[in-house]
Each structure stands twice: as C-alpha cells, then as structure tokens.
Amino acid sequence: MIASKLILWHAYQHGVAFDLSEHRNHGALAGNAHLVNGPPYGDAIRFDKGDDAVWVQPSDTLTELGAVRVQVRFNWQPQAVGPHRHNLVEGQLSFALFVNPDGSIQGTILNALGSWLGAKSGAGVVSPNTWHVAEFVHDGVSHCTLYVDGHVVDEGFTSPGPVRGVGPHGIAVGHWPEPGSQYTLRGLVDRVKVWTFDPERTGQHLIDDCCIDRQAIDAATPGLRSTGLSSGTLGDVVHQFLDIGRQAASVIAGGSAADRDAANDLARRALVGFATDDHTAIAGAILDAAGVLTAKAPAGSVQSLYDQLAVAMAPLPGATDLIEGRVDRRQIDALLAGWCLDHKLPPHRPDKPRHPKPATDDSLDPDTDGPDRHGKGGDGHDTDVVVADPGDPVPHEQVPPPDPATPPPDPEDAA
C-alpha cells in the first residue's frame, strides 16, 4: 500500500498553522512557539522548551490511517548534548518522527504488537543548525523507510501494521502529544506534511473504466441494489477486507527484505492471473501465500483471519464463493464497482486514454518545483535536494549510516 492522500500540509506562512491540504487539519500554536520571519529562516516556527508546540485536533481524516508518510523540514538547534529526544511530529498512539541526542533520526509506529518500532539512522545524520528534510514512510504492512534529504538512511521490516488512527490528543508538532514536556524540540520547523492510505483511490485503480467488462457491472448493479446494499455498506466491507489483508500481509512480508520481495512476487503472480483470468495461477499464488502465512503466523491467528473475513463479507451476495475462491474477474469487478453506486468514481468516458499516469500530490506543492518563499531550493536548502517519493520508480540512492564521528557533508558544500 502507498500513503498517497495528503491530509495535512502546514507551511506556517505568517505564523499561521493553516492546513493547505483542504482537510481542515489546522494547528494552534501553544506555549512560546512563535514565528521567526526573515533571513535566513523565512516563515518558520521556533520551539525552545516547555509547552512550545503546534497542536492539531483529532479529525475524521486522522482516525483511520492504514499507512502513513510524514515529511518535515526542520533546523535542529540543540543547546547541549544530553538525553533529550527532540520531537518533530507525533500522532498520539499512532506514529512519531524525532531526532535523538546523538543526531540520529528515528521514525516509529505503534504497531499491531503494541510496540513502538520502525527505523533509525546512524548517529550524526542530522547536523545541528542545518536545514534538513526528514521523511518517514510505513506501508501499512511491515515495511518502513526513513529518508534524510532524499537519501535512504534506514529501513525496517519487523513493525507490523496497519498504522493506527491518531488518538484523542491529536498530532503534536515540536512536542510530545502528552502533557509532559520532556521531548520538546529545540529548533525550527517550516513545513509539515502527512499522507495516508486512500482506499477510494485504490478502488479507482482496481476498476479501470476503459478496460473492465461494463456489461457484467451493469447486470450486477440492480441485484446489489435489490439486496439493500449501498456504497456506504460496501465501503465498510472494503475497509474491513483491506484491514484483514494488511494483517495477513504483515505476517507474510514481515521479517526481512527477502520476505518482502517474496511477498511482492506472490502478489504479482496473483494480479497477473487476475488480469488474464488464469484461475490456475490465482489458485497457485493463494495456496503458496497460505502456506507462508500458516508457517509464520502464531497459532490460531490464521483461523481468526478466516473468521474475520467471513464476518466482513457476509453482507455480500456470493460471499461464500468469494471466500472459497469460486469467482471470476467479472464478478469481482462488479462487486468492487458496487462500492461506487453513489458516483464515487467518474462516469465512463469511451475516449479515456488507457492507464493514464496519475498526478502525484507533490505536483500541487510549489515547494518541490523550484525556489520557495525563503529563496532556497525546493526543499529548504541552497541546493536542490529532491525529497524521496516512495512512489517514484527511480531507486533512491542507498546511503549507509555514517560513522558517529563523521557527520554527513552539508548539501551546500556539494554545490
């Protein structure tokens, strides 16, 4: 899964934590957090100590994340070395991104096992008094990636998803989302972005209106309506089904990069079989996946997944056929399209190009396309350092964590 839906975007222009994503996840400055306006910082919020924070209240878009991508542009300004962790942004009981006292950066989620676990760079990756862009991505299954200034600094494969929704205290920028002040950032933040998994966008990708059998969908729609099903009911089924799939995938893909690659190959085989109506290929991929799941899952959890699946899909006509695999592509297309009974998808356009390249959220962000309001490069540096996009097909440079005694070179020095 990819966290592709931008749900929070703060740029702190004029010291206002206005949400440019249009999801109304605005923030409120607290304590002595205040605007620093002018060279060399531009519009940035300074955090020093105590209650300094930007607080974002809980909202509908923060209650169900599934997967997450968090990006922060910041300038870390510690006054002394000590055991003080510096929070960049944290969603209560969900995800966190922070700088450790040794200059390492760490991203975690509160995973399915109840542990805060993710990825952590080597010491010295974050240089004091320097603008950096940090990014943490968790795919909602088991794989997470940590970037600094566009370079991968660590990956993790042992923190099973899905990513939980944000708790009742909301999101805190520059602070811990709890009453204590032990993790308050010392430094500046001038941009925060949060993306989440978008099931409706995934549904649109699954139902390509230029390629599916629309006659089968047209024939199935009256039957779905006659049973009392609506897009809301089917949406609930889709959400539950995706959650069950994430639970299974976190077991199959978790553990190592090799496990992740093997799981991706199983998914590829199943999708190719689905696209070509090759039932033998689909059955083979499912059986192999079930074998891996049974071998790796704790005792009793496999049956629990089957029980959850049966309950989730009970409202659907032909649920038994779906669960036991006795269904062809036209039926699946029709059931997925039923989720869109209330026009969640655009109308059919016969002239639509086949498989157009979707626009990315970053295409809407002027900060990534040229000099920003600070007169800096696209990511807050005097040089253009491209922030890693997990959807980008070009592999990002793999940078091993540096030796603690040797901080990485400042991008400005490479210009």
TORKOL-4160 file (C-alpha; in steps of 0.2 Angstrom, whole numbers, padded with zeros to 4 digits, m for minus):
415
<pt num="1" X="0000" Y="0000" Z="0000"/>
<pt num="2" X="0005" Y="0018" Z="m0003"/>
<pt num="3" X="0001" Y="0033" Z="0008"/>
<pt num="4" X="m0005" Y="0044" Z="m0007"/>
<pt num="5" X="m0018" Y="0055" Z="0001"/>
<pt num="6" X="m0012" Y="0072" Z="0008"/>
<pt num="7" X="m0022" Y="0075" Z="0023"/>
<pt num="8" X="m0011" Y="0088" Z="0032"/>
<pt num="9" X="0000" Y="0102" Z="0025"/>
<pt num="10" X="0007" Y="0116" Z="0036"/>
<pt num="11" X="0018" Y="0129" Z="0028"/>
<pt num="12" X="0017" Y="0142" Z="0043"/>
<pt num="13" X="0016" Y="0157" Z="0032"/>
<pt num="14" X="0014" Y="0172" Z="0043"/>
<pt num="15" X="0015" Y="0161" Z="0058"/>
<pt num="16" X="m0002" Y="0153" Z="0054"/>
<pt num="17" X="m0004" Y="0134" Z="0055"/>
<pt num="18" X="m0017" Y="0133" Z="0041"/>
<pt num="19" X="m0020" Y="0116" Z="0033"/>
<pt num="20" X="m0016" Y="0118" Z="0014"/>
<pt num="21" X="m0022" Y="0101" Z="0011"/>
<pt num="22" X="m0040" Y="0107" Z="0012"/>
<pt num="23" X="m0044" Y="0093" Z="0025"/>
<pt num="24" X="m0045" Y="0107" Z="0039"/>
<pt num="25" X="m0032" Y="0099" Z="0050"/>
<pt num="26" X="m0027" Y="0116" Z="0056"/>
<pt num="27" X="m0015" Y="0119" Z="0070"/>
<pt num="28" X="m0014" Y="0130" Z="0085"/>
<pt num="29" X="0002" Y="0137" Z="0092"/>
<pt num="30" X="0005" Y="0134" Z="0111"/>
<pt num="31" X="0017" Y="0139" Z="0124"/>
<pt num="32" X="0030" Y="0151" Z="0117"/>
<pt num="33" X="0031" Y="0143" Z="0100"/>
<pt num="34" X="0032" Y="0158" Z="0088"/>
<pt num="35" X="0035" Y="0164" Z="0070"/>
<pt num="36" X="0053" Y="0168" Z="0065"/>
<pt num="37" X="0051" Y="0179" Z="0050"/>
<pt num="38" X="0066" Y="0185" Z="0039"/>
<pt num="39" X="0083" Y="0179" Z="0033"/>
<pt num="40" X="0090" Y="0166" Z="0034"/>
<pt num="41" X="0074" Y="0157" Z="0040"/>
<pt num="42" X="0059" Y="0164" Z="0031"/>
<pt num="43" X="0042" Y="0159" Z="0039"/>
<pt num="44" X="0046" Y="0146" Z="0052"/>
<pt num="45" X="0040" Y="0141" Z="0069"/>
<pt num="46" X="0053" Y="0142" Z="0083"/>
<pt num="47" X="0052" Y="0129" Z="0098"/>
<pt num="48" X="0063" Y="0131" Z="0113"/>
<pt num="49" X="0056" Y="0122" Z="0128"/>
<pt num="50" X="0042" Y="0118" Z="0139"/>
<pt num="51" X="0025" Y="0119" Z="0131"/>
<pt num="52" X="0030" Y="0125" Z="0114"/>
<pt num="53" X="0020" Y="0116" Z="0102"/>
<pt num="54" X="0008" Y="0116" Z="0087"/>
<pt num="55" X="m0007" Y="0106" Z="0091"/>
<pt num="56" X="m0018" Y="0098" Z="0078"/>
<pt num="57" X="m0035" Y="0092" Z="0085"/>
<pt num="58" X="m0042" Y="0074" Z="0080"/>
<pt num="59" X="m0052" Y="0074" Z="0064"/>
<pt num="60" X="m0061" Y="0061" Z="0053"/>
<pt num="61" X="m0046" Y="0060" Z="0041"/>
<pt num="62" X="m0034" Y="0056" Z="0056"/>
<pt num="63" X="m0045" Y="0042" Z="0063"/>
<pt num="64" X="m0041" Y="0029" Z="0050"/>
<pt num="65" X="m0023" Y="0030" Z="0043"/>
<pt num="66" X="m0019" Y="0012" Z="0037"/>
<pt num="67" X="m0002" Y="0018" Z="0030"/>
<pt num="68" X="0007" Y="0034" Z="0033"/>
<pt num="69" X="0020" Y="0046" Z="0025"/>
<pt num="70" X="0027" Y="0060" Z="0036"/>
<pt num="71" X="0038" Y="0074" Z="0030"/>
<pt num="72" X="0046" Y="0088" Z="0040"/>
<pt num="73" X="0058" Y="0102" Z="0035"/>
<pt num="74" X="0067" Y="0107" Z="0051"/>
<pt num="75" X="0083" Y="0115" Z="0058"/>
<pt num="76" X="0088" Y="0106" Z="0074"/>
<pt num="77" X="0097" Y="0118" Z="0087"/>
<pt num="78" X="0101" Y="0109" Z="0102"/>
<pt num="79" X="0109" Y="0119" Z="0116"/>
<pt num="80" X="0119" Y="0105" Z="0124"/>
<pt num="81" X="0121" Y="0086" Z="0122"/>
<pt num="82" X="0110" Y="0076" Z="0134"/>
<pt num="83" X="0097" Y="0063" Z="0135"/>
<pt num="84" X="0084" Y="0074" Z="0127"/>
<pt num="85" X="0075" Y="0067" Z="0112"/>
<pt num="86" X="0068" Y="0081" Z="0101"/>
<pt num="87" X="0051" Y="0078" Z="0093"/>
<pt num="88" X="0047" Y="0084" Z="0075"/>
<pt num="89" X="0030" Y="0077" Z="0074"/>
<pt num="90" X="0020" Y="0064" Z="0083"/>
<pt num="91" X="0002" Y="0057" Z="0081"/>
<pt num="92" X="m0004" Y="0051" Z="0098"/>
<pt num="93" X="m0004" Y="0032" Z="0099"/>
<pt num="94" X="0000" Y="0031" Z="0080"/>
<pt num="95" X="0016" Y="0037" Z="0073"/>
<pt num="96" X="0032" Y="0048" Z="0078"/>
<pt num="97" X="0047" Y="0056" Z="0069"/>
<pt num="98" X="0060" Y="0063" Z="0080"/>
<pt num="99" X="0079" Y="0067" Z="0082"/>
<pt num="100" X="0089" Y="0058" Z="0095"/>
<pt num="101" X="0103" Y="0067" Z="0106"/>
<pt num="102" X="0117" Y="0059" Z="0095"/>
<pt num="103" X="0110" Y="0067" Z="0079"/>
<pt num="104" X="0101" Y="0051" Z="0073"/>
<pt num="105" X="0084" Y="0052" Z="0067"/>
<pt num="106" X="0070" Y="0039" Z="0071"/>
<pt num="107" X="0053" Y="0035" Z="0064"/>
<pt num="108" X="0041" Y="0023" Z="0073"/>
<pt num="109" X="0023" Y="0017" Z="0073"/>
<pt num="110" X="0013" Y="0010" Z="0087"/>
<pt num="111" X="0012" Y="m0007" Z="0078"/>
<pt num="112" X="0000" Y="m0022" Z="0079"/>
<pt num="113" X="0010" Y="m0030" Z="0093"/>
<pt num="114" X="0008" Y="m0014" Z="0104"/>
<pt num="115" X="0026" Y="m0009" Z="0102"/>
<pt num="116" X="0034" Y="0007" Z="0096"/>
<pt num="117" X="0045" Y="0001" Z="0082"/>
<pt num="118" X="0051" Y="0007" Z="0065"/>
<pt num="119" X="0068" Y="0013" Z="0058"/>
<pt num="120" X="0083" Y="0023" Z="0065"/>
<pt num="121" X="0098" Y="0030" Z="0056"/>
<pt num="122" X="0115" Y="0030" Z="0062"/>
<pt num="123" X="0122" Y="0044" Z="0074"/>
<pt num="124" X="0127" Y="0061" Z="0066"/>
<pt num="125" X="0115" Y="0060" Z="0051"/>
<pt num="126" X="0106" Y="0076" Z="0057"/>
<pt num="127" X="0118" Y="0091" Z="0058"/>
<pt num="128" X="0114" Y="0105" Z="0071"/>
<pt num="129" X="0110" Y="0122" Z="0064"/>
<pt num="130" X="0107" Y="0115" Z="0046"/>
<pt num="131" X="0091" Y="0114" Z="0036"/>
<pt num="132" X="0086" Y="0096" Z="0033"/>
<pt num="133" X="0070" Y="0087" Z="0026"/>
<pt num="134" X="0066" Y="0071" Z="0035"/>
<pt num="135" X="0053" Y="0058" Z="0029"/>
<pt num="136" X="0046" Y="0043" Z="0037"/>
<pt num="137" X="0035" Y="0030" Z="0027"/>
<pt num="138" X="0026" Y="0015" Z="0033"/>
<pt num="139" X="0017" Y="0005" Z="0020"/>
<pt num="140" X="0004" Y="m0002" Z="0032"/>
<pt num="141" X="0010" Y="m0019" Z="0031"/>
<pt num="142" X="0028" Y="m0021" Z="0039"/>
<pt num="143" X="0040" Y="m0011" Z="0029"/>
<pt num="144" X="0045" Y="0006" Z="0034"/>
<pt num="145" X="0058" Y="0018" Z="0026"/>
<pt num="146" X="0067" Y="0033" Z="0033"/>
<pt num="147" X="0074" Y="0047" Z="0022"/>
<pt num="148" X="0085" Y="0062" Z="0026"/>
<pt num="149" X="0087" Y="0075" Z="0012"/>
<pt num="150" X="0081" Y="0062" Z="m0001"/>
<pt num="151" X="0093" Y="0048" Z="0004"/>
<pt num="152" X="0088" Y="0032" Z="0012"/>
<pt num="153" X="0096" Y="0031" Z="0030"/>
<pt num="154" X="0087" Y="0016" Z="0036"/>
<pt num="155" X="0073" Y="0003" Z="0033"/>
<pt num="156" X="0064" Y="m0009" Z="0044"/>
<pt num="157" X="0054" Y="m0025" Z="0041"/>
<pt num="158" X="0048" Y="m0030" Z="0058"/>
<pt num="159" X="0035" Y="m0017" Z="0063"/>
<pt num="160" X="0018" Y="m0025" Z="0058"/>
<pt num="161" X="0004" Y="m0013" Z="0053"/>
<pt num="162" X="m0009" Y="m0007" Z="0049"/>
<pt num="163" X="m0004" Y="0011" Z="0056"/>
<pt num="164" X="m0017" Y="0016" Z="0069"/>
<pt num="165" X="m0028" Y="0031" Z="0069"/>
<pt num="166" X="m0022" Y="0046" Z="0079"/>
<pt num="167" X="m0028" Y="0046" Z="0097"/>
<pt num="168" X="m0039" Y="0059" Z="0106"/>
<pt num="169" X="m0024" Y="0071" Z="0109"/>
<pt num="170" X="m0022" Y="0073" Z="0090"/>
<pt num="171" X="m0005" Y="0077" Z="0082"/>
<pt num="172" X="0009" Y="0087" Z="0090"/>
<pt num="173" X="0022" Y="0097" Z="0080"/>
<pt num="174" X="0038" Y="0100" Z="0090"/>
<pt num="175" X="0031" Y="0092" Z="0106"/>
<pt num="176" X="0026" Y="0075" Z="0113"/>
<pt num="177" X="0006" Y="0073" Z="0111"/>
<pt num="178" X="0005" Y="0071" Z="0130"/>
<pt num="179" X="0005" Y="0084" Z="0145"/>
<pt num="180" X="0024" Y="0081" Z="0148"/>
<pt num="181" X="0037" Y="0092" Z="0140"/>
<pt num="182" X="0052" Y="0081" Z="0140"/>
<pt num="183" X="0053" Y="0079" Z="0121"/>
<pt num="184" X="0050" Y="0097" Z="0116"/>
<pt num="185" X="0060" Y="0102" Z="0100"/>
<pt num="186" X="0074" Y="0115" Z="0101"/>
<pt num="187" X="0074" Y="0122" Z="0084"/>
<pt num="188" X="0064" Y="0127" Z="0069"/>
<pt num="189" X="0050" Y="0119" Z="0058"/>
<pt num="190" X="0044" Y="0127" Z="0042"/>
<pt num="191" X="0034" Y="0113" Z="0034"/>
<pt num="192" X="0025" Y="0098" Z="0039"/>
<pt num="193" X="0015" Y="0086" Z="0028"/>
<pt num="194" X="0006" Y="0070" Z="0032"/>
<pt num="195" X="m0001" Y="0057" Z="0019"/>
<pt num="196" X="m0012" Y="0042" Z="0022"/>
<pt num="197" X="m0018" Y="0027" Z="0013"/>
<pt num="198" X="m0033" Y="0031" Z="0001"/>
<pt num="199" X="m0044" Y="0016" Z="m0001"/>
<pt num="200" X="m0055" Y="0025" Z="m0014"/>
<pt num="201" X="m0040" Y="0029" Z="m0025"/>
<pt num="202" X="m0036" Y="0011" Z="m0024"/>
<pt num="203" X="m0053" Y="0007" Z="m0029"/>
<pt num="204" X="m0052" Y="0018" Z="m0044"/>
<pt num="205" X="m0036" Y="0009" Z="m0049"/>
<pt num="206" X="m0044" Y="m0008" Z="m0047"/>
<pt num="207" X="m0059" Y="m0003" Z="m0058"/>
<pt num="208" X="m0052" Y="0005" Z="m0074"/>
<pt num="209" X="m0067" Y="0011" Z="m0083"/>
<pt num="210" X="m0058" Y="0009" Z="m0100"/>
<pt num="211" X="m0054" Y="m0010" Z="m0098"/>
<pt num="212" X="m0067" Y="m0019" Z="m0087"/>
<pt num="213" X="m0082" Y="m0028" Z="m0093"/>
<pt num="214" X="m0095" Y="m0015" Z="m0090"/>
<pt num="215" X="m0110" Y="m0026" Z="m0096"/>
<pt num="216" X="m0106" Y="m0038" Z="m0081"/>
<pt num="217" X="m0106" Y="m0022" Z="m0069"/>
<pt num="218" X="m0122" Y="m0016" Z="m0077"/>
<pt num="219" X="m0130" Y="m0033" Z="m0074"/>
<pt num="220" X="m0124" Y="m0035" Z="m0056"/>
<pt num="221" X="m0129" Y="m0017" Z="m0050"/>
<pt num="222" X="m0148" Y="m0020" Z="m0049"/>
<pt num="223" X="m0145" Y="m0036" Z="m0039"/>
<pt num="224" X="m0134" Y="m0027" Z="m0027"/>
<pt num="225" X="m0147" Y="m0013" Z="m0025"/>
<pt num="226" X="m0161" Y="m0025" Z="m0023"/>
<pt num="227" X="m0152" Y="m0033" Z="m0008"/>
<pt num="228" X="m0152" Y="m0016" Z="0001"/>
<pt num="229" X="m0133" Y="m0013" Z="m0002"/>
<pt num="230" X="m0127" Y="0004" Z="m0004"/>
<pt num="231" X="m0110" Y="0012" Z="m0007"/>
<pt num="232" X="m0108" Y="0015" Z="0011"/>
<pt num="233" X="m0111" Y="m0003" Z="0016"/>
<pt num="234" X="m0099" Y="m0009" Z="0003"/>
<pt num="235" X="m0087" Y="0004" Z="0008"/>
<pt num="236" X="m0087" Y="m0004" Z="0026"/>
<pt num="237" X="m0084" Y="m0021" Z="0018"/>
<pt num="238" X="m0070" Y="m0014" Z="0008"/>
<pt num="239" X="m0062" Y="m0006" Z="0023"/>
<pt num="240" X="m0063" Y="m0022" Z="0033"/>
<pt num="241" X="m0057" Y="m0033" Z="0019"/>
<pt num="242" X="m0041" Y="m0021" Z="0017"/>
<pt num="243" X="m0038" Y="m0022" Z="0036"/>
<pt num="244" X="m0039" Y="m0041" Z="0036"/>
<pt num="245" X="m0027" Y="m0041" Z="0021"/>
<pt num="246" X="m0015" Y="m0030" Z="0029"/>
<pt num="247" X="m0014" Y="m0041" Z="0044"/>
<pt num="248" X="m0011" Y="m0056" Z="0033"/>
<pt num="249" X="0002" Y="m0047" Z="0023"/>
<pt num="250" X="0011" Y="m0041" Z="0038"/>
<pt num="251" X="0015" Y="m0059" Z="0043"/>
<pt num="252" X="0019" Y="m0064" Z="0025"/>
<pt num="253" X="0030" Y="m0049" Z="0021"/>
<pt num="254" X="0037" Y="m0046" Z="0038"/>
<pt num="255" X="0055" Y="m0051" Z="0044"/>
<pt num="256" X="0067" Y="m0045" Z="0031"/>
<pt num="257" X="0069" Y="m0038" Z="0013"/>
<pt num="258" X="0069" Y="m0055" Z="0006"/>
<pt num="259" X="0052" Y="m0059" Z="0014"/>
<pt num="260" X="0046" Y="m0043" Z="0007"/>
<pt num="261" X="0052" Y="m0047" Z="m0010"/>
<pt num="262" X="0044" Y="m0064" Z="m0009"/>
<pt num="263" X="0028" Y="m0057" Z="m0004"/>
<pt num="264" X="0028" Y="m0045" Z="m0018"/>
<pt num="265" X="0031" Y="m0059" Z="m0030"/>
<pt num="266" X="0016" Y="m0068" Z="m0024"/>
<pt num="267" X="0005" Y="m0053" Z="m0026"/>
<pt num="268" X="0012" Y="m0051" Z="m0044"/>
<pt num="269" X="0008" Y="m0069" Z="m0048"/>
<pt num="270" X="m0010" Y="m0066" Z="m0041"/>
<pt num="271" X="m0013" Y="m0050" Z="m0050"/>
<pt num="272" X="m0006" Y="m0057" Z="m0067"/>
<pt num="273" X="m0018" Y="m0071" Z="m0065"/>
<pt num="274" X="m0032" Y="m0060" Z="m0061"/>
<pt num="275" X="m0029" Y="m0049" Z="m0076"/>
<pt num="276" X="m0028" Y="m0064" Z="m0088"/>
<pt num="277" X="m0042" Y="m0074" Z="m0080"/>
<pt num="278" X="m0030" Y="m0088" Z="m0076"/>
<pt num="279" X="m0038" Y="m0097" Z="m0062"/>
<pt num="280" X="m0024" Y="m0109" Z="m0060"/>
<pt num="281" X="m0011" Y="m0095" Z="m0057"/>
<pt num="282" X="m0023" Y="m0087" Z="m0045"/>
<pt num="283" X="m0025" Y="m0103" Z="m0035"/>
<pt num="284" X="m0007" Y="m0107" Z="m0035"/>
<pt num="285" X="m0002" Y="m0089" Z="m0028"/>
<pt num="286" X="m0016" Y="m0090" Z="m0015"/>
<pt num="287" X="m0010" Y="m0108" Z="m0010"/>
<pt num="288" X="0008" Y="m0103" Z="m0009"/>
<pt num="289" X="0003" Y="m0087" Z="0001"/>
<pt num="290" X="m0007" Y="m0098" Z="0013"/>
<pt num="291" X="0007" Y="m0109" Z="0016"/>
<pt num="292" X="0019" Y="m0095" Z="0021"/>
<pt num="293" X="0005" Y="m0087" Z="0032"/>
<pt num="294" X="0002" Y="m0104" Z="0041"/>
<pt num="295" X="0021" Y="m0107" Z="0043"/>
<pt num="296" X="0024" Y="m0089" Z="0050"/>
<pt num="297" X="0008" Y="m0084" Z="0059"/>
<pt num="298" X="0006" Y="m0088" Z="0078"/>
<pt num="299" X="m0005" Y="m0102" Z="0082"/>
<pt num="300" X="m0024" Y="m0099" Z="0080"/>
<pt num="301" X="m0021" Y="m0082" Z="0071"/>
<pt num="302" X="m0025" Y="m0090" Z="0053"/>
<pt num="303" X="m0042" Y="m0096" Z="0059"/>
<pt num="304" X="m0045" Y="m0079" Z="0066"/>
<pt num="305" X="m0042" Y="m0071" Z="0050"/>
<pt num="306" X="m0054" Y="m0083" Z="0041"/>
<pt num="307" X="m0067" Y="m0079" Z="0054"/>
<pt num="308" X="m0065" Y="m0060" Z="0052"/>
<pt num="309" X="m0066" Y="m0062" Z="0033"/>
<pt num="310" X="m0082" Y="m0072" Z="0034"/>
<pt num="311" X="m0090" Y="m0059" Z="0045"/>
<pt num="312" X="m0084" Y="m0044" Z="0034"/>
<pt num="313" X="m0090" Y="m0052" Z="0018"/>
<pt num="314" X="m0107" Y="m0059" Z="0025"/>
<pt num="315" X="m0117" Y="m0045" Z="0018"/>
<pt num="316" X="m0112" Y="m0048" Z="0000"/>
<pt num="317" X="m0121" Y="m0059" Z="m0012"/>
<pt num="318" X="m0110" Y="m0074" Z="m0016"/>
<pt num="319" X="m0099" Y="m0071" Z="m0001"/>
<pt num="320" X="m0095" Y="m0090" Z="0001"/>
<pt num="321" X="m0089" Y="m0091" Z="m0017"/>
<pt num="322" X="m0078" Y="m0076" Z="m0014"/>
<pt num="323" X="m0070" Y="m0083" Z="0002"/>
<pt num="324" X="m0068" Y="m0100" Z="m0006"/>
<pt num="325" X="m0061" Y="m0093" Z="m0022"/>
<pt num="326" X="m0075" Y="m0099" Z="m0034"/>
<pt num="327" X="m0077" Y="m0082" Z="m0043"/>
<pt num="328" X="m0071" Y="m0075" Z="m0059"/>
<pt num="329" X="m0065" Y="m0057" Z="m0063"/>
<pt num="330" X="m0081" Y="m0051" Z="m0069"/>
<pt num="331" X="m0089" Y="m0055" Z="m0053"/>
<pt num="332" X="m0075" Y="m0046" Z="m0043"/>
<pt num="333" X="m0076" Y="m0031" Z="m0055"/>
<pt num="334" X="m0095" Y="m0030" Z="m0052"/>
<pt num="335" X="m0094" Y="m0031" Z="m0033"/>
<pt num="336" X="m0080" Y="m0018" Z="m0032"/>
<pt num="337" X="m0090" Y="m0006" Z="m0044"/>
<pt num="338" X="m0104" Y="m0008" Z="m0032"/>
<pt num="339" X="m0094" Y="0002" Z="m0020"/>
<pt num="340" X="m0096" Y="0016" Z="m0032"/>
<pt num="341" X="m0115" Y="0015" Z="m0033"/>
<pt num="342" X="m0116" Y="0033" Z="m0027"/>
<pt num="343" X="m0104" Y="0040" Z="m0040"/>
<pt num="344" X="m0088" Y="0038" Z="m0030"/>
<pt num="345" X="m0080" Y="0036" Z="m0047"/>
<pt num="346" X="m0081" Y="0047" Z="m0063"/>
<pt num="347" X="m0093" Y="0042" Z="m0077"/>
<pt num="348" X="m0087" Y="0031" Z="m0090"/>
<pt num="349" X="m0078" Y="0040" Z="m0104"/>
<pt num="350" X="m0075" Y="0030" Z="m0120"/>
<pt num="351" X="m0062" Y="0041" Z="m0126"/>
<pt num="352" X="m0052" Y="0040" Z="m0110"/>
<pt num="353" X="m0033" Y="0035" Z="m0113"/>
<pt num="354" X="m0028" Y="0018" Z="m0107"/>
<pt num="355" X="m0019" Y="0018" Z="m0090"/>
<pt num="356" X="m0015" Y="0037" Z="m0089"/>
<pt num="357" X="m0001" Y="0041" Z="m0077"/>
<pt num="358" X="m0010" Y="0048" Z="m0061"/>
<pt num="359" X="m0004" Y="0065" Z="m0054"/>
<pt num="360" X="0005" Y="0065" Z="m0038"/>
<pt num="361" X="0001" Y="0075" Z="m0023"/>
<pt num="362" X="0018" Y="0083" Z="m0024"/>
<pt num="363" X="0013" Y="0091" Z="m0041"/>
<pt num="364" X="0002" Y="0103" Z="m0031"/>
<pt num="365" X="0017" Y="0108" Z="m0020"/>
<pt num="366" X="0026" Y="0123" Z="m0027"/>
<pt num="367" X="0040" Y="0120" Z="m0014"/>
<pt num="368" X="0046" Y="0105" Z="m0024"/>
<pt num="369" X="0046" Y="0113" Z="m0041"/>
<pt num="370" X="0058" Y="0127" Z="m0038"/>
<pt num="371" X="0064" Y="0141" Z="m0026"/>
<pt num="372" X="0052" Y="0143" Z="m0012"/>
<pt num="373" X="0047" Y="0158" Z="m0002"/>
<pt num="374" X="0064" Y="0158" Z="0008"/>
<pt num="375" X="0074" Y="0160" Z="m0008"/>
<pt num="376" X="0081" Y="0142" Z="m0005"/>
<pt num="377" X="0080" Y="0127" Z="m0016"/>
<pt num="378" X="0065" Y="0116" Z="m0017"/>
<pt num="379" X="0067" Y="0108" Z="0000"/>
<pt num="380" X="0074" Y="0122" Z="0010"/>
<pt num="381" X="0092" Y="0121" Z="0005"/>
<pt num="382" X="0103" Y="0132" Z="m0006"/>
<pt num="383" X="0105" Y="0117" Z="m0017"/>
<pt num="384" X="0090" Y="0107" Z="m0024"/>
<pt num="385" X="0089" Y="0091" Z="m0014"/>
<pt num="386" X="0074" Y="0081" Z="m0021"/>
<pt num="387" X="0064" Y="0073" Z="m0007"/>
<pt num="388" X="0061" Y="0055" Z="m0009"/>
<pt num="389" X="0044" Y="0050" Z="m0016"/>
<pt num="390" X="0040" Y="0032" Z="m0012"/>
<pt num="391" X="0030" Y="0031" Z="m0027"/>
<pt num="392" X="0045" Y="0036" Z="m0038"/>
<pt num="393" X="0050" Y="0022" Z="m0050"/>
<pt num="394" X="0068" Y="0028" Z="m0049"/>
<pt num="395" X="0078" Y="0020" Z="m0035"/>
<pt num="396" X="0084" Y="0032" Z="m0022"/>
<pt num="397" X="0102" Y="0032" Z="m0018"/>
<pt num="398" X="0106" Y="0020" Z="m0004"/>
<pt num="399" X="0117" Y="0029" Z="0009"/>
<pt num="400" X="0124" Y="0019" Z="0023"/>
<pt num="401" X="0123" Y="0027" Z="0041"/>
<pt num="402" X="0138" Y="0037" Z="0043"/>
<pt num="403" X="0151" Y="0034" Z="0057"/>
<pt num="404" X="0146" Y="0043" Z="0073"/>
<pt num="405" X="0162" Y="0054" Z="0072"/>
<pt num="406" X="0159" Y="0059" Z="0054"/>
<pt num="407" X="0144" Y="0069" Z="0051"/>
<pt num="408" X="0137" Y="0069" Z="0033"/>
<pt num="409" X="0143" Y="0083" Z="0022"/>
<pt num="410" X="0131" Y="0098" Z="0021"/>
<pt num="411" X="0122" Y="0098" Z="0004"/>
<pt num="412" X="0128" Y="0116" Z="0002"/>
<pt num="413" X="0146" Y="0111" Z="0002"/>
<pt num="414" X="0142" Y="0099" Z="m0013"/>
<pt num="415" X="0135" Y="0114" Z="m0024"/>
